[in-house]
Amino acid sequence: MSTSFGAGFHATPGRTVDASAYDRFTGRWSRLFVPSVLGAAEVAPGCRLLDVSTGTGEAAVKALPIVGASGFVIGADVAPAMLQGARARLDEPLFWPVAADGQALPFRDASFDCVICQLGLQFFPNPAVGLAEFRRVLRSGGSVAICVISTPDKAPMWGILADAISRFRPDLRNILYLSFSLGDPARLEGLLADAGFRDIRVEREAREDITASFDDYWAPIEAGIGSIPQSYLTLSDVDRGSVREEVRAQLSRFESNGRLLMSVEMLIGRGRA
């Protein structure tokens, strides 16, 4: 029982990214926080914006109308397959997808007015190095905004699944819980300060959404898009069935008339260069 995780933990090497599965498992929740992230970064008309870990372009879609014709958005992601999805979604001359490691950005110092990173920093091998790079490419006075998942209990759609899988694959526990590795506000604030940012604030925000049924919740997990679903696919058929039933039982407390009403909490950190 082993797995080889692809760049950015989006899909196993050699497989394309199922954009629909990504959207249903992660994107549906991520997009709820995009307005807050863009506001925290003070994105404005004419802004030169770098969207690190752009994924399928969820934040870029909302940012482009704000920056307008006098600005631009560069979407950087370590996974080229994700950038293909972003380019297909955003056929805009002011959006430029770039395959890049967030810890070694291929841009000159002070190239951007704003840098955002939505649900990506927690997966960096060294988040401190990534934040130092964000600081380097920002102009003096420019703004950064980071969005990361809070603790597993505040994100039941992912936390319960990670917990169930970890009992069968304790060797993958570190990967399963990377999603929540920056869920401590004090740690995120400290990382921003160490990277040289000032005027730092870290705030908790929560959003609710409804999933039509447990089956609708489960379907994208079977596609194996993301670190937790990829871990799930390493299990035997019998163990997968056990995990599915355990998660169903745990999520039943969020069920009403067959639908799941769940809430997720994120931390949004901001700072100024």
Secondary structure, DSSP 4 states (H G I P E B T S, - for coil): ----PPGGGSS-TT----HHHHIIIIIHHHGGGHHHHHHHTT--TT-EEEEET-TTTHHHHHHHHHH-TT-EEEEEES-HHHHHHHHHH---TTEEEEE--TTS--S-TT-EEEEEEES-GGGSS-HHHHHHHHHHHEEEEEEEEEEEE--GGG-HHHHHHHHHHHHH-GGGHHHHTGGGTT--HHHHHHHHHHTT-EEEEEEEEEEEEEES-HHHHHHHHHTT-SHHHHHHTTS-HHHHHHHHHHHHHHHGGGEETTEEEEEEEEEEEEEE-
